[in-house]
Amino acid sequence: MSDATPNPQPPQVQPFAVWNPIRGVWETSQPDLYGRLAPYSETWPTSGTTHDGSAYPLPPPAHRTPGSAPSSSPTALSRTLLASDSARGGETPNQMKAKRGTIALSHR
């Protein structure tokens, strides 16, 4: 037996409409007042795909991130290199701070 966790599978994409050849309409998965599947009456998407009588939206171009979390923490960011960095002989901001006690805003 392995301790490896299985790879999570992407959620199955549900069709937004299914063709009913008997009624001659695209239907949603929601029943109407009579218990039949309601006809699809929304604006048809500008992109998507059909397969075996079902219409699907296109998947999003990338995985969405929950909320508004940054892609990296602010402390992990590196400062932008300046042309004057070559004149300092490769000193890091921490080395500059140790020598002078403070770091100029342009060197942070």
ABEGO torsion letter per residue (X at the ends): XBABBBBBBBBBBBBABBBBAAAGBBBBABBBAAGBBBBBABBBBABEBBBGGBBBBBBBABBBBBEABBABBAAABBBBBBAAAAAAGGBBAAAAAAAAGBBBAAAX
